[in-house]
Amino acid sequence: MQRWKQYGGLAGLLAVCLAAGLYGFTSTGGALPYAKRFGQALQKGAQEGGGPLVDLGRGVVIAGPITKGGLVTEYVAIVVVLVAVGVGLYFYAVRYRSGSDDGQDRDDGQDAA
């Protein structure tokens, strides 16, 4: 395939995705609903007093609805599962990066005499 066809196809795909995103953005009202919600959340937080964003004396910071709803156990379980999956994928990638289980690097198939 010729290079100009590849770049042309990529540019066409980018244009279609950009047009679809712009259409979706304008048809839902753009950023205005989100800006209103964000402004209200900031004003409400400022009115209630709040406090520091990070308070190391309190331990792990978990969002209010999670703690008020009694979902801390489920939240911690999800975090533990995601950390375990991440660590597992890391060890899988390290072990099988070279394609062999013995951990030695592969050569190009040409043995020196």
C-alpha positions in Angstrom: 0.0 0.0 0.0 1.3 3.4 -0.8 2.2 5.8 1.9 -0.1 8.6 0.7 -3.1 6.3 0.9 -2.2 5.3 4.4 -1.9 9.0 5.5 -5.0 9.9 3.6 -7.0 7.1 5.3 -5.7 8.2 8.7 -6.6 11.8 8.0 -10.1 10.8 6.8 -10.6 8.7 9.9 -9.4 11.6 12.1 -11.8 14.0 10.3 -14.8 11.6 10.8 -14.0 11.2 14.5 -13.6 14.9 14.9 -16.9 15.6 13.2 -18.7 13.0 15.3 -17.3 14.4 18.5 -18.2 17.9 17.5 -21.7 16.9 16.6 -22.1 15.0 19.9 -20.7 18.0 21.9 -23.0 20.5 20.3 -26.1 18.3 20.3 -25.8 17.8 24.1 -25.4 21.5 24.8 -21.7 21.7 24.8 -19.8 22.5 28.0 -22.4 24.7 29.5 -24.2 22.0 31.6 -20.9 20.7 32.9 -19.7 24.2 33.7 -22.9 24.9 35.6 -22.6 21.7 37.6 -18.9 22.3 38.4 -19.6 25.9 39.5 -22.4 24.8 41.8 -20.2 22.1 43.3 -17.5 24.6 43.9 -19.9 27.1 45.5 -21.5 24.5 47.7 -18.1 23.3 48.9 -17.0 26.8 49.6 -20.2 27.5 51.6 -19.9 24.4 53.7 -16.3 25.2 54.7 -14.6 22.0 53.4 -11.1 21.9 54.6 -7.8 20.8 53.1 -7.9 18.6 50.0 -5.3 16.2 51.5 -5.1 15.6 55.2 -2.4 13.0 55.9 -3.5 12.9 59.6 -6.8 11.3 58.6 -5.5 8.4 56.7 -6.7 7.3 53.3 -9.1 9.8 51.8 -12.3 8.2 50.3 -15.1 10.1 48.7 -18.0 11.1 50.9 -20.7 9.1 49.2 -18.7 6.0 49.5 -18.1 6.4 53.2 -21.7 7.6 53.9 -23.2 4.8 51.8 -21.3 2.1 53.7 -19.4 1.0 50.6 -15.9 1.2 51.9 -15.4 -2.6 51.9 -16.5 -2.9 48.3 -14.3 0.1 47.3 -11.2 -1.5 49.0 -12.0 -4.8 47.4 -12.1 -3.2 43.9 -8.8 -1.4 44.6 -7.1 -4.6 45.8 -8.3 -6.5 42.7 -7.1 -3.8 40.3 -3.7 -3.6 42.1 -3.4 -7.4 41.9 -4.3 -7.4 38.2 -1.7 -4.7 37.5 1.0 -6.5 39.4 0.1 -9.8 37.7 0.3 -8.1 34.2 3.6 -6.6 35.1 5.1 -9.9 36.1 3.5 -11.6 33.1 5.1 -9.0 30.8 8.5 -9.3 32.4 8.5 -13.1 32.3 7.3 -13.5 28.7 8.9 -10.5 27.1 11.6 -12.5 25.5 9.3 -15.4 24.6 11.0 -18.0 26.8 10.4 -19.1 30.4 14.1 -19.3 31.3 14.5 -15.5 31.3 17.5 -15.5 28.8 17.5 -13.2 25.9 16.9 -14.8 22.5 19.6 -14.6 19.9 19.1 -14.2 16.1 19.4 -17.9 15.4 23.0 -17.6 14.2 25.3 -19.6 16.6 29.0 -18.6 16.6 31.3 -21.5 15.7 
